[in-house]
């Protein structure tokens, strides 16, 4: 049975991976929506790319395989891929709704920008968590996101805290 910290670690890893692989694969920047719009507004926007989805999912999946083999945790070798994919799809689906309510790309939409990855990853393991664990994941995920953003701000990696 997966624990809350494993969900947060591997979903968070997938969520942080896309910007880190940009320098390695600069030309793989095709948006998930391939530039298409819905009711005059981009479906997801330019920042949700196939590169991010593929590499974020792969990084989370490969990290899970290493982790589970070292710790003899869950024998499901696909769990890391599921968590990574869920986290990134949660982010993409949030972007769809963000565009519908008129929030521009790059503009914060608190708290949804901070918990979208947790919701997406949780859906991938819904059979392993109950509602109380889900609420705890949201709280821990929000806190973890804010701590990482604060560190990024202090290290001058992120221009804003939220």
C-alpha positions in Angstrom: 0.0 0.0 0.0 1.4 3.4 -1.0 1.9 6.0 1.7 1.2 9.8 1.5 4.8 10.8 1.3 5.5 8.4 -1.6 2.6 10.0 -3.5 3.9 13.5 -2.8 7.5 12.7 -3.7 6.9 11.0 -7.0 4.1 13.3 -8.1 6.1 16.3 -7.1 9.1 15.0 -8.9 7.0 14.7 -12.1 5.6 18.2 -11.5 9.1 19.7 -11.2 10.7 17.8 -14.0 9.3 19.6 -17.2 11.2 22.9 -16.8 14.4 21.0 -16.0 14.4 19.1 -19.2 13.9 22.1 -21.5 17.6 22.8 -21.9 18.1 19.1 -22.9 15.3 19.0 -25.5 14.7 22.6 -26.6 13.0 21.6 -29.8 10.5 19.2 -28.3 8.1 22.0 -27.3 4.9 21.0 -29.0 2.0 22.0 -26.8 -0.4 19.3 -25.7 -3.2 21.1 -27.4 -1.2 21.5 -30.6 -2.2 25.1 -30.7 -5.9 24.4 -30.8 -8.5 26.6 -29.1 -11.9 26.0 -27.4 -14.4 28.8 -27.6 -11.7 31.2 -28.7 -9.2 30.4 -25.9 -6.3 27.9 -26.0 -7.2 24.6 -24.5 -4.1 24.3 -22.3 -1.7 26.9 -23.5 1.9 26.9 -24.7 3.4 25.8 -21.3 1.8 22.4 -21.3 3.9 20.4 -23.7 4.4 16.8 -24.8 8.0 17.1 -23.7 6.9 17.9 -20.2 4.3 15.2 -20.1 6.6 12.5 -21.5 9.8 13.4 -19.5 7.9 14.2 -16.2 6.2 10.8 -16.4 9.4 9.0 -17.3 11.4 10.6 -14.6 8.8 9.8 -12.0 8.5 6.3 -13.3 12.2 5.5 -13.4 12.7 7.1 -9.9 9.9 4.8 -8.6 11.5 1.7 -10.1 14.8 2.6 -8.4 13.1 3.4 -5.1 10.9 0.4 -5.0 13.8 -2.0 -5.9 16.0 -0.5 -3.1 13.2 -0.4 -0.5 11.3 -3.6 -1.6 8.2 -1.4 -1.5 5.3 -1.9 -3.9 5.9 -4.5 -6.6 3.9 -2.4 -9.1 6.7 -1.0 -11.2 4.2 1.2 -13.1 3.1 3.1 -10.0 5.7 5.9 -10.5 4.6 6.3 -14.1 1.0 6.5 -13.0 1.7 9.1 -10.3 3.8 11.2 -12.7 1.2 11.1 -15.5 -1.6 11.8 -13.0 0.2 14.8 -11.6 1.0 16.3 -15.0 -2.5 15.7 -16.4 -4.0 17.3 -13.2 -1.9 20.3 -14.1 -3.1 20.3 -17.7 -6.7 19.9 -16.8 -6.4 22.8 -14.3 -4.9 24.9 -17.1 -8.0 24.2 -19.2 -10.3 25.6 -16.4 -7.9 28.4 -15.7 -8.2 29.6 -19.3 -12.0 29.3 -19.1 -12.2 31.7 -16.1 -9.9 34.1 -17.8 -6.7 33.6 -15.7 -3.7 34.3 -18.0 -0.8 31.9 -18.5 1.8 32.5 -15.8 -0.7 34.3 -13.5 -1.3 32.5 -10.2 -4.7 30.9 -9.5 -4.5 30.1 -5.8 -4.9 27.4 -4.5 -5.5 25.4 -7.8 -2.0 26.0 -9.2 -0.7 24.6 -6.0 -2.8 21.4 -5.6 -3.6 20.4 -9.2 -0.7 17.9 -9.3 -1.9 16.3 -6.0 -5.4 15.9 -7.3 -4.2 14.3 -10.5 -1.8 11.9 -8.8 -4.5 11.0 -6.2 -6.9 10.0 -8.9 -4.3 7.5 -10.1 -4.2 5.7 -6.7 -7.8 6.4 -5.7 -8.3 2.7 -4.8 -5.5 3.0 -2.2 -6.5 6.2 -0.4 -9.6 7.2 1.5 -11.2 10.7 1.7 -9.3 11.6 4.9 -5.9 10.7 3.3 -6.9 12.7 0.2 -7.6 15.8 2.3 -4.3 15.3 4.1 -2.6 15.0 0.7 -4.1 18.3 -0.4 -2.9 20.1 2.8 0.6 18.5 2.6 0.8 19.1 -1.1 -0.1 22.8 -0.7 2.4 23.2 2.1 5.1 21.4 0.1 4.5 23.4 -3.0 4.7 26.7 -1.0 8.0 25.6 0.6 9.5 24.7 -2.7 8.3 28.0 -4.3 9.8 29.9 -1.3 13.1 28.2 -1.7 13.1 28.9 -5.4 12.3 32.5 -4.7 15.1 32.8 -2.1 17.5 31.2 -4.5 16.3 33.6 -7.2 15.0 30.7 -9.4 11.3 31.8 -9.2 10.3 35.4 -9.5 7.3 35.0 -7.1 6.5 33.0 -4.0 3.0 31.9 -5.1 
